[in-house]
Amino acid sequence: MPEASAALTPAQVRLRDMWEEHMRHEFATKNVAETMATMVEPAHVNHVPTMTGGTGMPAIARFYERHFIPKMPPDTVTTPVSRTIGQDRIVDELIFSFTHTVEMDWMLPGVKPTGRRVEVPLVAIIGFKDGKVQTEHIYWDQASVLVQIGLLAPAGLPVAGVEATRKVQDASRPSNTLIERAGG
């Protein structure tokens, strides 16, 4: 992760380590109980574009068990772009990449697997209480995801597909392409 570890306070290191443990249990060990052990009440998870997640530990555990952890494509990768750590909050900017080979209730509710590759910028704002994860607000560009899986045609719409990810990865790529495409 692009951060200066030497500049972090011991409290910030603990937050970082707790968040990384939480993510390890979500994506690597796929262990709901261990994921929940990193959290504290009053907890809530909100995937903003699809309003999926839960409020309270029982609802979040149910969500993780039924709709999130087992609904992750096996080739899912999160690639760090930037991280900001405060006193009680972490903001991670990531590239979230996967091949849509499984139903993903949390990101694409009701959409059957398309087999298409998706790469989308994602921002996670994580709140902490007593050194544990209390809140997760996760944002991504749903239109970009829908373009990449073929459910939304970008022609005539102010939306991008994987180009949005490429621009995050390389700031020298052209800006204003949607304006130009619209004739502006």
C-alpha positions in Angstrom: 0.0 0.0 0.0 1.4 3.4 -0.9 1.8 4.9 2.6 4.7 6.0 4.7 4.8 3.6 7.6 7.4 5.6 9.5 5.0 8.5 9.6 2.2 6.5 11.2 1.4 6.7 14.9 1.2 3.4 16.8 -2.6 3.9 16.9 -2.8 4.3 13.1 -0.7 1.2 12.6 -3.2 -0.7 14.8 -6.1 0.6 12.6 -4.2 -0.4 9.4 -3.4 -3.9 10.8 -7.1 -4.4 11.9 -8.4 -3.4 8.5 -6.0 -5.6 6.7 -6.9 -8.5 8.9 -10.6 -7.8 8.2 -9.9 -7.8 4.4 -7.8 -11.0 4.7 -10.7 -12.8 6.3 -13.1 -11.5 3.6 -11.0 -12.3 0.6 -8.3 -14.9 1.5 -9.5 -17.1 4.4 -13.1 -16.4 3.5 -14.0 -16.9 7.2 -17.1 -15.1 8.3 -16.5 -15.7 12.1 -13.0 -14.3 11.8 -14.2 -11.4 9.7 -16.9 -10.6 12.3 -14.2 -10.8 15.1 -12.6 -7.7 13.6 -15.8 -5.7 14.1 -17.6 -3.9 16.9 -21.2 -2.6 17.5 -23.0 -0.5 16.5 -21.7 -1.7 13.2 -22.9 -1.2 9.6 -21.8 -2.0 6.1 -23.1 -0.1 3.2 -22.2 -0.8 -0.4 -23.5 2.5 -1.6 -24.2 1.9 -5.3 -26.4 -1.2 -4.6 -27.4 -0.5 -1.0 -26.2 -3.9 0.1 -24.7 -4.8 3.5 -26.3 -4.7 6.9 -26.8 -2.9 10.2 -25.9 -4.7 13.4 -23.6 -7.7 13.8 -26.2 -10.4 13.1 -27.4 -8.7 9.9 -23.8 -8.2 8.7 -22.8 -11.7 9.5 -25.8 -13.0 7.6 -24.9 -10.7 4.6 -21.2 -11.9 4.7 -22.3 -15.5 4.9 -25.0 -15.5 2.2 -24.3 -12.7 -0.2 -20.7 -11.5 0.1 -17.9 -13.9 1.0 -19.2 -16.9 -1.0 -20.2 -14.6 -3.9 -16.7 -13.5 -4.7 -15.2 -14.6 -8.0 -12.1 -16.7 -7.4 -9.8 -14.4 -9.4 -10.8 -11.3 -7.4 -7.9 -8.9 -6.8 -7.8 -5.6 -4.9 -4.9 -3.4 -6.0 -4.1 -0.5 -3.7 -3.9 3.0 -5.2 -3.8 5.2 -2.1 -4.6 5.1 1.6 -5.3 7.8 4.1 -5.3 6.9 7.8 -6.7 9.3 10.4 -7.4 8.9 14.1 -10.5 6.7 13.7 -10.9 6.3 9.9 -9.1 4.8 6.9 -9.9 5.7 3.3 -8.6 3.2 0.8 -8.7 3.8 -3.0 -8.4 0.5 -4.8 -8.8 -1.1 -8.1 -11.2 -4.0 -7.7 -10.7 -6.6 -10.5 -12.5 -9.9 -11.2 -14.0 -12.1 -13.9 -17.8 -12.2 -13.5 -18.0 -16.0 -13.2 -20.3 -16.2 -10.2 -23.5 -14.4 -9.1 -22.4 -11.4 -7.1 -25.5 -10.5 -5.0 -23.7 -7.6 -3.3 -22.5 -5.9 -6.5 -24.8 -7.2 -9.3 -28.0 -8.4 -7.6 -30.0 -10.6 -9.9 -27.4 -10.6 -12.7 -26.3 -14.0 -13.9 -22.5 -14.5 -14.5 -21.4 -13.0 -17.9 -17.8 -14.3 -17.9 -16.6 -10.8 -18.6 -13.6 -9.1 -17.0 -14.3 -6.1 -14.7 -11.8 -3.5 -13.3 -13.3 -0.7 -11.4 -12.0 2.0 -9.0 -13.4 1.5 -5.6 -13.2 3.7 -2.4 -13.7 2.2 1.0 -14.2 4.5 4.0 -13.7 2.5 7.2 -14.7 3.8 10.6 -13.3 2.3 13.8 -14.4 2.2 17.4 -12.2 0.8 20.2 -9.7 -0.4 17.6 -12.1 -2.5 15.6 -14.0 -1.9 12.4 -17.4 -0.3 13.0 -18.5 1.0 9.7 -17.8 0.4 6.0 -19.0 2.7 3.3 -17.9 1.3 -0.1 -18.3 3.3 -3.3 -17.7 2.3 -6.9 -19.0 3.5 -10.3 -21.8 1.0 -11.0 -22.3 2.3 -14.6 -18.7 1.4 -15.3 -19.3 -2.1 -14.0 -22.5 -2.5 -16.1 -20.7 -1.3 -19.2 -17.9 -3.8 -18.7 -20.4 -6.8 -18.3 -22.4 -5.7 -21.3 -25.6 -4.6 -19.6 -25.2 -0.9 -20.4 -24.2 0.5 -23.8 -22.1 3.6 -23.3 -23.1 5.1 -26.7 -24.9 8.3 -26.1 -24.5 8.1 -22.3 -22.0 10.0 -20.1 -20.5 6.7 -18.8 -17.1 5.0 -19.1 -16.1 1.4 -18.8 -12.6 0.1 -18.0 -11.3 3.5 -19.2 -12.2 5.0 -15.8 -9.8 2.4 -14.2 -7.1 3.1 -16.7 -7.3 6.9 -15.9 -6.9 6.2 -12.2 -3.9 4.1 -12.9 -2.3 6.6 -15.3 -3.1 10.3 -14.8 -1.4 11.1 -18.2 -4.3 9.4 -20.0 -6.6 11.8 -21.8 -9.2 13.7 -19.8 -12.6 15.0 -21.1 -13.2 12.1 -23.5 -16.8 11.9 -22.6 -17.3 15.6 -23.3 -15.6 15.2 -26.6 -17.7 12.1 -27.4 -20.8 14.2 -26.7 -19.6 16.8 -29.2 -18.5 19.4 -26.6 
